[in-house]
Amino acid sequence: MSEFKKFTREGNLLVMKRQYGFGLIVVIGMAALTAAGMWNQNSAMIWIFGILTVLCFISIWQENFSIDLHKKAFIIKNGLINKSVEIPFTDFVNFEMVKVRHNFITTNVSLNLYYLKDDKEKCTGIAQSFSTRSLQVLMNEINEILSQDDYSRKI
């Protein structure tokens, strides 16, 4: 098995490496607003943005995407409150890459995974970035992992 740029192997579990880029910009922006509240001596602004900074940082730290080759499932954890979702390979439908642009400048690109649950199509986010290239590499690595595990599918 070849080495992957976006995943680390832990036995039968392939865990995606943490991606700090997009989330840290949000945390730094919130921390800057907290500092502005301190400079203006506005205690409400300090408390609101200080708490939001901490919650956003914890949320980034808890995000997790892994592929369990033994269970043949994706395991996804997004956000603070949401619990982990285990999606069997058989329920997997497709990927979707969404690019948001403002005045010809790409501001956000997200990679979503579509799956079936109770005969309804559901969607969950896997990763976010500023460029499509990094998410395309991630999607190619996931497809390579699935093809090496003898799970073939057609897109």
C-alpha positions as CSV (number, residue, x, y, z in Angstrom):
1,M,0.0,0.0,0.0
2,S,1.4,3.4,-0.9
3,E,1.7,6.2,1.6
4,F,-1.0,8.9,1.6
5,K,-0.5,12.6,2.0
6,K,-3.9,13.2,3.7
7,F,-4.3,10.1,5.8
8,T,-2.4,8.2,8.5
9,R,-2.8,4.5,9.1
10,E,-3.7,3.1,12.5
11,G,-4.2,-0.6,11.9
12,N,-7.3,-1.1,9.8
13,L,-8.3,2.6,10.4
14,L,-7.2,5.3,8.0
15,V,-7.6,8.7,9.8
16,M,-7.5,12.0,7.8
17,K,-4.9,14.4,9.1
18,R,-6.3,17.6,10.7
19,Q,-6.8,20.5,8.4
20,Y,-6.4,23.7,10.3
21,G,-6.3,26.3,7.5
22,F,-9.9,27.4,7.1
23,G,-11.0,27.0,10.7
24,L,-8.0,28.8,12.2
25,I,-8.8,31.8,10.1
26,V,-12.2,31.9,11.8
27,V,-10.7,31.4,15.2
28,I,-8.1,34.2,14.6
29,G,-10.9,36.5,13.4
30,M,-12.9,35.8,16.6
31,A,-9.8,36.3,18.8
32,A,-9.2,39.7,17.0
33,L,-12.7,40.8,17.8
34,T,-12.1,39.7,21.4
35,A,-8.9,41.8,21.5
36,A,-10.9,44.7,20.0
37,G,-13.4,44.4,22.8
38,M,-10.5,44.6,25.3
39,W,-9.1,47.6,23.6
40,N,-12.6,49.3,23.7
41,Q,-13.2,48.1,27.2
42,N,-16.5,46.5,26.1
43,S,-17.0,43.5,28.4
44,A,-20.0,42.1,26.4
45,M,-17.9,41.9,23.3
46,I,-15.0,40.3,25.3
47,W,-17.3,37.6,26.7
48,I,-19.2,36.9,23.6
49,F,-16.3,36.7,21.2
50,G,-14.0,35.1,23.8
51,I,-16.5,32.2,24.3
52,L,-17.1,31.9,20.6
53,T,-13.3,31.7,20.0
54,V,-12.9,28.9,22.5
55,L,-16.0,27.0,21.1
56,C,-14.8,27.3,17.5
57,F,-11.3,26.1,18.5
58,I,-12.7,23.0,20.3
59,S,-15.0,22.3,17.3
60,I,-12.0,22.3,14.9
61,W,-10.1,20.0,17.3
62,Q,-13.0,17.5,17.4
63,E,-13.6,17.2,13.7
64,N,-12.6,13.8,12.5
65,F,-12.9,11.7,9.2
66,S,-11.7,8.2,9.1
67,I,-12.1,5.1,6.9
68,D,-12.5,1.8,8.8
69,L,-11.4,-1.0,6.4
70,H,-12.5,-3.8,8.8
71,K,-16.1,-2.5,9.3
72,K,-16.1,-1.2,5.7
73,A,-17.4,2.2,6.8
74,F,-16.7,5.9,6.8
75,I,-16.7,7.5,10.3
76,I,-17.4,11.2,10.4
77,K,-17.5,13.6,13.3
78,N,-18.4,17.2,12.6
79,G,-18.8,20.0,15.1
80,L,-19.2,20.1,18.9
81,I,-22.7,18.7,19.4
82,N,-23.1,16.2,16.6
83,K,-22.3,12.6,17.3
84,S,-20.1,10.5,15.1
85,V,-21.8,9.1,12.0
86,E,-20.8,5.7,10.7
87,I,-21.6,5.3,7.0
88,P,-21.2,1.8,5.4
89,F,-19.6,1.7,2.0
90,T,-22.8,0.1,0.7
91,D,-24.8,3.3,1.6
92,F,-22.2,5.6,0.0
93,V,-23.6,7.4,-3.1
94,N,-21.1,10.0,-4.3
95,F,-18.9,13.0,-3.5
96,E,-19.8,16.7,-4.2
97,M,-17.3,19.5,-4.3
98,V,-18.9,22.9,-3.8
99,K,-17.0,26.1,-4.6
100,V,-18.1,29.5,-3.3
101,R,-16.8,32.5,-5.3
102,H,-17.2,36.2,-4.7
103,N,-16.2,38.6,-7.5
104,F,-14.0,35.9,-9.2
105,I,-12.2,35.1,-5.9
106,T,-12.7,31.6,-4.4
107,T,-13.6,32.0,-0.7
108,N,-14.5,28.5,0.2
109,V,-14.4,25.0,-1.2
110,S,-16.1,22.1,0.6
111,L,-16.1,18.4,0.0
112,N,-19.3,16.7,0.9
113,L,-20.2,13.0,1.0
114,Y,-23.7,11.8,0.0
115,Y,-25.1,8.6,1.4
116,L,-28.4,6.8,1.9
117,K,-30.1,6.4,5.2
118,D,-33.6,5.0,5.6
119,D,-34.1,5.3,1.8
120,K,-33.3,9.1,1.9
121,E,-30.3,10.8,0.5
122,K,-28.3,12.6,3.2
123,C,-25.2,14.8,3.0
124,T,-22.3,15.4,5.4
125,G,-19.2,17.5,5.1
126,I,-15.7,16.0,5.0
127,A,-13.3,18.9,4.6
128,Q,-13.1,22.6,3.7
129,S,-10.3,24.5,1.9
130,F,-9.5,27.6,-0.2
131,S,-8.5,25.6,-3.3
132,T,-10.0,22.8,-5.2
133,R,-6.6,21.1,-5.7
134,S,-6.2,20.0,-2.1
135,L,-9.7,18.6,-2.0
136,Q,-9.3,16.9,-5.3
137,V,-6.2,15.2,-3.9
138,L,-8.2,14.1,-0.8
139,M,-11.0,12.7,-3.0
140,N,-8.5,10.8,-5.2
141,E,-6.9,9.3,-2.1
142,I,-10.3,8.2,-0.8
143,N,-11.1,6.6,-4.1
144,E,-7.7,4.9,-4.1
145,I,-8.3,3.5,-0.6
146,L,-11.7,2.2,-1.7
147,S,-10.3,0.6,-4.8
148,Q,-7.4,-1.1,-2.8
149,D,-10.0,-2.6,-0.5
150,D,-11.7,-4.3,-3.4
151,Y,-14.7,-2.0,-3.0
152,S,-15.4,-0.9,-6.6
153,R,-18.0,1.7,-7.5
154,K,-18.9,3.8,-10.4
155,I,-19.1,7.5,-10.2
